């Protein structure tokens, strides 16, 4: 209809996600703790702080690390590092202290 509806795309942005990306994401669905980042120093520091927090809280869980930008962006994270607890992004673009992470775990994990 009319000039302004020309070339209108009614599909969502998800059409660019291929089956391989979705399959990769599915393997992380059951992970309780995920670090989102490309492996930089900040990402490694976040992982270290998370390990310490888990140990102090006597939680024995693995930490997954997603490094692929396509997968990171599916969480809505545009600035790394990111921390995901039980599939909820709880920190973006900074390295929380061990105590801050313990608070996040208490709030989102238990």
Secondary structure, DSSP 8 states (H G I E B T S, - for coil): -TGGGTT---S-GGGG--HHHHHHHHTTTT-SEEEESSS-HHHHHHHHHHHHHHHHTT----EEEE--HHHHHHTT--SS-EEEETTEEEEESS---HHHHHHHHHHHT-
